[in-house]
Amino acid sequence: MRILRWTVLIGCFIAYLFDAFEITLLSLALPAIRHDLGLSGGQAGLLATATLLGIGVSSLAIGYLADNFGRKKALILSLAAFGVFTSALWAVPGFGTFLVIRFLAGLGLGGVWSVVSAYITETWPDRSRNRASAFVISAFPIGGALAAVTSGLFLPDWRLMFLIAGLLVALPILIVAAFFRESSSWLADRTDSEKPVVVGDVLRGPLRRATLLGTLMAALALIGFWGSSTWLPTYLGTERGLSPASVAWSLTALNLGMFLGYNAFGVLADRIGQRAAILLSLVGVTIALPVYALTTRADTLLWLGPLYGFCTAFFGLFGAYLGELFPTRVRTTGVGFCFNVGRGISAFAPFALIGVAGAIGFSGGLVVCALFFGLSAVVVAVLPTTRSAVPQDTSVQY
């Protein structure tokens, strides 16, 4: 049984790595895309917004599929969707088409997070579930680092970069198709007479409070995260004068710090509880981001970046924490609603930050983003403490 858990762990890590890889590529390619397509700063911000709006809608579509038809089918569909639409950017003629394709790609990108979070919650025991969940989500900075290296190899040819990136998604699709089986917890919970799961199920009765507060927690944290991360390469290049190569190295170091932070906080959460670890992470990033944004020395930025990344570990704990707030029957719907609707709400952060930056600069905009991390910490303080709100299920049915 332990081997089966590890199969799911590694497979989910690889699937989410590609998800993060695709999301990060757009931020890195925005300067080249703006130049080639003649876009304004507002139009470039809308490209990131369209992606996040698609991610928000995915909570409804993929959550419904995963809870009604199974985790495996939903994960394969999510991967295929963003792989196909990412490759399609190779032939995009202009801004309008780009906007639509990024929205469609977002439908798949958001689904991956929801499904892998449910898989880990339903296959790993409570004593190590937070470490397992944090490890899977720590694929995000690895995907980000891979995107930074890839951008250095391909840019300014962003069309070829997106084509190859989309085609590479065939790898996680093959892994999931060949080695994954359906969650035994989900199979055991299904009956022929059971009504289909709908979004309204997590907005009624005792689940309503958890859903609304979980969504607010995610929305505030992700406004800060996407607002800052989308424009971080531009900030480093324009306001701090770093060369493209230096920007790539700085972001690689930052993502390494994120990877270490996710896994360190995963271990911490198994010791002090998920809510306490999330709260500590949010307080840390609220302090670290303004320090990073107001630093002017290039050498100092290089080591402050990993510190800021280390403190963003809340991202790696949201899945396990939210998963324990919902029963198996509606878990993917509930987790996906909270996190991906939160991402949908945060969709306007990249667009809004370009307006803020016009008034107070990108460094000032990053300080504003830090305030949203602090507000998210306030919401976490009123959420329930839970370490094992779901029945133990330590295997996947093979």
N, C-alpha and C positions, 0 to 999 in steps of 0.2 A: 504494500500500500504506500510505503514511503517513496518508492521509485515513481509511482504514479503521480504523487504530489509534486515531485521534482520535475516531472515531465511538463505538467501544467505550469509550474513556476517559470521554467526556462522558456517555454513556448510563449507565455504571456509577456515575458520580458522582451523577446524579439519582436512580437507584434507591436508592443507599445513603443519600442525603439524606432520602428519605421514610422509610426504615427507622429512621434515628436520630430523626427527627421524632416518629414514633409511640412509640418507646421512652421518650423524654424527657417526653412529655406526661403520662404517669402520675405521675412524680415531682412535677411541678408541680401536678397536680390532687389529690394525696393529701389535703391539708388540707380541701378542699371535699368530697371523697368521704367522708372520715371524718365530717364534720359531717352530711351528708345521710343517710348510711346508718347512722349511730350506731356506727361501728367503733372498736375499741380500737386502740392503737398497734401491738400484735402482729398484729391482723388486717390493718391497712394494710400492714405489712411483708410479710405473706404474699402480698398481691396482686403485689408486685414479685417475690417468690420464685417464684410460679407462672409469671410471664412468663419468668424465667430458666431454670426447669426445662423449659419448652417449648422454649426456645432450645437447651438441652442435648440434648434428644431429637431436635431437628431435624438434628443432625450425622449421625445414623443414617439418617433418612428422606430428607432432601434430598441428602446425599452419595451415597446409593445411586442416586437418580434421576439426578443430574448425571453420574455416572461411567458409568451404564449406558444412559441415554436421551438425554443431551445437556445442555449448559450452559443453552441458551436455554429449553428447556421447564421446567427446574428453577427458573430465575429467575422466569419468568412465574408459575408455581404459587406460589412463595414470596410474591411481591408480592400476588397475589390473596388468598392465605390471610390475611395479616395485615390487608389492607384490609377484607375482609368482616367479620372478627371484631372489628376496632376499631369499625366502624360499629355492630355489634350491641350495643355497650355503651350505646347510646342508650336501649335498652329493658330493660336489666338490672334485675331486681326486687330483688336483694339480694346479700349477700356471697357465698353459695355459687355462684350462677350467675356472678357477676363473676369468681370464682376460676377456674372452668372455662374461661370465654371467654378470659381472659388467658393461660392455658396454651396454648390452641389458637392464639391469635395469635402466641405465642412460637415455634411451629413454623415459621411463615413468616418471622418476624423473624430467626431464626438462619440460615435458608437463604440469605438475600440476601448476607450477608458471605462465606459459603463460596464461592458461585458467582462473585461479582465478583472475589474474590481469584484464583480459578483463571483467569478470563478475562484478567485483566491479566498474570498470570505467563505465559500462553500466547500473548499477542499483542504484548508489548513486549520489545525487546532488553535484554540485561543492562546495557548502559551507562546506560540511563535507566529501568530497571524499578522501582527503589526510589522515584524521584520520581513515577512514574506511580501506583504503588500507594499512596504516601502521599497524593497528591492525591485519589484516589478516597475513601480513608478519612477525609480531612479534611472530607468532606461531613458527618461526624458532628457536629462542633461547629456547622456551619452549620444542620443540622437542629435541633440543640439551641437555637440562637439563634432560629430560626423558631418553635420550640415555645414559647419564652419570650414572644415577641411575641404569639403566638396565645393563650396563656393569659391575657395581660393584656387581650385583647379579649373573651374568652368567659367566663372564670371570674367568678362561681361556677357558671355553667351548663355543667358538665362534660359532661353528656349530649349537648347540641348540639355541643360542641367535638369529641367523639369521633366523632359521626356524620359531620360534615363532613371531619374528618381522614381517616377511612376512605375516603370517596368520592373524595377527591383522589388516592388511589393509582392511579386509572384512568390518570393522566398517565404515570407511568413504565411501566405495563403496555403502553400504546399505543406508547411509544418503543421498548421492547424488541421488541415484536411486529412493528413496521414496519421497523426499521432494523438489528436484530441478525441475524447469521447464526451458524451453529454454528462453534465453534473448529476451525480446520483441523488443529491439533495433536491434538485429541480424535478427529476424523474419521479422521485418518491412523493413529491407534493402534488403531482398532476393526477387528475382523475377524469374519466370520460364525461362526467356530468358537470364538471366545474365550469363556471362562467368564465369567459375570456377576461383577462386583466385589462383594465382601462386606466387612463391617467387619473380619473376621478377617485380611484381607490385609495390613492395616497394623499388625497386632499379632503378626506372625510374622517370623522371619528377621532380616535386617539393619535392617528398618524399625521393629522393636519399640522399640529404644532411643530413636530419634528421636521416635516417637509418645508414649511415656511421659514423656520429659523435656519435650517440647513441650507436652503437656497440663498438666504440673505448672507450667511457666513461666506458661502462660496462666491457670491456675486461681488461682495466688497473686496475679498482677497484677490479675486481675479481681475477686477478693475485695476488694482494696483499692479498686479503681475503683468497683464497684457499691455497696459498703458506704458509700463517701463520697458518691457522686453522688446516690444515692436520697434521702438525708436532708439534702443540702446546703441546699435551699430552706427546710426546716424549721429547720435550725441557724441560718441567717441571720435568719429571722423571729422565732424564739423566744429564742435565747440572745444574739443581737446586736441585737435590737429593730428590724430594718429593716422598713419598710413593704412591702406587696406590690409596689408600683411600684419601690422600691429593690432588692428581691430580683430582680425581672425584669431591671433594668438591670445589676446585678452579675453575673447569670448570662450575660447577653448579652456583657458584657466578657470574662468567663471563657472563653466559647466562641470569641470572637475570638482570644484568646491560643492556644487549642487549634488553631485553623485555621492560624495562623502557625507554630506549633511543628511540626505534622505536616509541612508543606511544607518547612520549614527542615531538619528532621531527614531528610527524604527526600533532599534534595540532599547532606546530610552522609553519609548511608549509601552513596551512590554513590561517595563519595570514600574513606571509611575502612572500609567494610564494614558489613553489616547488624547483625551481632552486636555490634560495638563501639558503633554508634549506639543500639541498643536498650538496652545496658548503661548508657550515659551518660544516656539518658532516665530509666531506672528509678532511678538514683542521684539524679538531679535531683529527681524527684517525691518520693522518700523524704525529702529535706530540705525541699522547698517546702511540702508539705502540713501538717506540724506548725506551721510558722511561720504559715501561713494560719489554721489552726484556733485558735491561741492569741492571735491579734490581736483586739483589742477595738474599735479605732477604725474607724468606718464608712468614712471616706475612705481609710484604709490598706487596708482589705479590697477596695476597688474596684480598686486597682492590683495588689495581691497576687494576686487571683483570676486575671487573665490570665497572671501568671508561673507559677502552679500549673498552669493549663491548658496553657501552652507546654511544660511538662516532661512532660505525659502523651503525648508523641509516640510512645511505644512502640506504642500502639494502631494507629498508621498503618503500622508496619513489620512487624507480626506476619504479615500476609498474604503479603507477598513473601518473607519469610524462611522461613516454614513451607512455602510453595509450592515452594521450591527443594529442600526435603528429601524430596519425594515425586515419583516418576515420573508421567507424564501419566495413565496408566491408573487410578491410585488417588489422584490429586491432590486432588480435591474431598472425597473420603472422608477422606483423611489430614489435610488442612488443617481440614476441618470438625470432625473428631473432636477434634483438639488444642484448637481455639479454642472450639467450642461445648460440648464436654464440660467444658472449663474454665469456661465461663460457667454451665453447669449446676451444677457444684460450688460456684461463687460465689453460687448462687441463695439460699443461706441467709444470706448476709452482711447484706442489708437487715433481715431478721428478727432476726438476732443483734445487730446494732448497736443496735436499739431497747432490747434488754436491757442492753447495755453502757452506753448513754446514761442509763438509769435509775440506774445506780450512779455513773458518773463524768462524766455530761453528754455532749452531742453533740460538744463540742470534744475531750474525752478520747477519745471513740469514733473521731474522725477521726485522732487520733494513732496509735491502734491500727491503723487501716487503712494508715497509712504503713509500719508494720512489715512488712506483707505485700508491699508494693512492694520493700522491701529483700530479703526472702527470694526473690522472683522474680529479682532481680538475681544472687543467688548461683547459681540454677539456670542462668541464661543463661551464666554464666562457664564451665560445663562442657559446654555445647552446642557443636557444631562450627561453625567459621567457613566460610561459603559465600557466594559471590557469583553463581555460575552453575552450579548443580547440575543444570539442565535444558537440553535441546537448544534452540537458538535457533529461534524461530518468530515471525516478525514480521508476520504477517497473519492475518486471519480470512477464511475462504472465503465469498465472496459469489457 
